[in-house]
Amino acid sequence: MHRRNLLQAGGALALGSVAGLARAHHGWSSFDQDRPIYLEGRVVQAAWRNPHAELVLEVPEGLAVPAALAQRPLPAQTAGVDGAGLLRRAVVPTRKDRRWQIELAPIFRMNQWQVSEVKVGDSIAMVGFTFQGERGEPVLRVEYLFVGDKTYGLRSSPA
């Protein structure tokens, strides 16, 4: 009987761990794709791993969308994304969190784009999506990543 209880407890722990990972990883449908959000700042944590690279970004007070954002050249990618429209409609979040969890693409896609590993201390910018009504944790799923003068479209592979 003791062994059976031990096996049941182990199974419950395993299922709980899987459920926790499933909650931590968000598909695109969890995000409000009608309201692109612009963020920029300094990376304070970086994890370059699958299921996708993750960062913690510290954003400055008084964050504003750059006036020339809509004119920024965008790379061609295999997904049909209206990138120019996203950049024109980008806004800063209404919430005032100074630290945001950033979800980038899977590592194989970051490698396809030849994105150098983003490290703690790097300054970057991005346009992406957060949850409907900016509810929940401050999480942004990145559509376009801006590193220096380079732009990467993370929805799909380069065209």
Secondary structure as GFF3:
##gff-version 3
##sequence-region A 1 159
A	DSSP	alpha_helix	2	24	.	.	.	ID=ss1
A	DSSP	three_ten_helix	28	30	.	.	.	ID=ss2
A	DSSP	beta_strand	37	47	.	.	.	ID=ss3
A	DSSP	beta_strand	54	58	.	.	.	ID=ss4
A	DSSP	three_ten_helix	69	71	.	.	.	ID=ss5
A	DSSP	alpha_helix	83	89	.	.	.	ID=ss6
A	DSSP	beta_strand	99	103	.	.	.	ID=ss7
A	DSSP	alpha_helix	107	112	.	.	.	ID=ss8
A	DSSP	beta_strand	123	129	.	.	.	ID=ss9
A	DSSP	three_ten_helix	132	134	.	.	.	ID=ss10
A	DSSP	beta_strand	139	147	.	.	.	ID=ss11
A	DSSP	beta_strand	150	153	.	.	.	ID=ss12
###
